[in-house]
């Protein structure tokens, strides 16, 4: 049983290293999808917002991970 739990933990760890990063990415995708589907946002604008949002989330995650002096 412990081995199975360890295997599952390692597999999940491969995809979700930073829980905050993953959660923010899922929220961003949901918001952009809602904007495109419900608010008739043009898909190109949605794609640009998605790219900008992902970059912003990644930069924020890296800034939190870098040790401060």
FENSULHU-V727142 format. One record per run of one state. SS is the DSSP state (h for helix, s for strand, l for the rest). FROM is the first residue (numbers start at 0). TO is the last residue. If there is no record, write none. Layout:
[[SS:FROM:TO] [SS:FROM:TO]]
//
This chain:
[[l:0:0] [h:1:14] [l:15:17] [h:18:37] [l:38:41] [h:42:64] [l:65:68]]
//
